Every structure is written in structure tokens, then in C-alpha cells.
Amino acid sequence: MKRWQAMHVVGFIVFAVNGAALSTSASADTVYKAIGPDGEITYTDKPPADRTRANTLEFRNLPSSPLPAEVLRFREQLEKSAQGRINAARAPRAGDVALFTASWCGHCKRAKAHLAAAQISYIEYDIENVDGMRAFICAGGSGGVPLLVFGDRRVQCYSAEAYDRLTSSLRPR
């Protein structure tokens, strides 16, 4: 075996071990070794599209070490903390008026100005931070901002007429 071939074999073994160590699934992982027309070797997780010669390598149930008890406890603490943050950022309660916004959104600025002029108090959720995005998702948001939510009613985007209809019962008399 020539020296450059031995280096390729060692490189492949290092690649295979690193790839297996980074794998998070328990199922089989497939790696394709493709050799291009110029002899260049590439490794990928997708089969080559240009039908170059490829070897398929499968890794199944490679050995792993169990996590120590302190790591398991730490993971449990993180999961509890994350659940607490998710619960704190839940969608607004039934009586709350909530406005989901982003700093870069011009329509959001108009929506906030409209609610301020109408003297409607609301809770603002900034979707650019994690808690605001969680609340946006929990409130059923998906299409864009601004999203105005009051009870089970919502207005996606900004429309003065729609905002007036939604908040008519909230206006100060």
C-alpha cells in the first residue's frame, strides 16, 4: 500500500469515527464515498446526483457510553427550566389583548400607533426573541406579523377597520 493510500484510509477512518460520534439518532446512518471523473474523493450523506462511482458505507448501532448520573440530572433540570419558560410564554389569556410584533416591521409600528390612539391596552410579544416566538406559536401565529389576538379572535396583518371591529368592545367610554 502506498503512503498516500494509507493516508486516505486513515482519513476515512477518522471521518467515519467522527461521523458516528456526531450522530444523534439510533438508526442507521449512510455515508456515500463518491469518486469524481478527476479522481477527487468526496464523502456525503446524499447519493451523488451525477451518477459518479460511489461506495455506500452504513453505520449501525455503533458503541456509545451511557451518560453519567450527574449529566442525566443536569439534563432533567434543563428540561424543567425549558418547560417553565414555555409555560410562562404561553399564548395570552382569554381576556388579554395581545399584539405580536417585530422591530423591523412597518405594519407593526402602525398597529401599535393605532392601538395607542384608540387607548387600547395590550401585551406586546416581540417574535424576535425566544419567549415571544414561543407565545406566537402557541397563539396559532404562522403567517406573519403583526398579529392581534383578543380571546379566540385574531387579525393577521394590519387593517385599521379590522382592528376597530376587534377592539370596539374595549374602547374607553
C-alpha positions, 0 to 999 in steps of 0.5 A: 500500500502506498503512503498516500493510500494509507493516508486516505484510509486513515482519513476515512477512518477518522471521518467515519469515527467522527461521523458516528460520534456526531450522530444523534439518532439510533438508526442507521446512518449512510455515508456515500464515498463518491469518486469524481471523473478527476479522481477527487474523493468526496464523502456525503450523506446524499447519493451523488446526483451525477451518477459518479462511482460511489461506495455506500458505507452504513453505520449501525448501532455503533458503541456509545457510553451511557451518560453519567448520573450527574449529566442525566440530572443536569439534563432533567433540570434543563428540561424543567427550566425549558418547560417553565419558560414555555409555560410562562410564554404561553399564548395570552389569556382569554381576556388579554389583548395581545399584539405580536410584533417585530422591530423591523416591521412597518405594519407593526409600528402602525398597529401599535400607533393605532392601538395607542390612539384608540387607548387600547391596552395590550401585551406586546410579544416581540417574535424576535426573541425566544419567549415571544416566538414561543407565545406566537406559536402557541397563539396559532401565529404562522403567517406573519406579523403583526398579529392581534389576538383578543380571546379566540379572535385574531387579525393577521396583518394590519387593517385599521377597520379590522382592528376597530371591529376587534377592539370596539368592545374595549374602547374607553367610554 
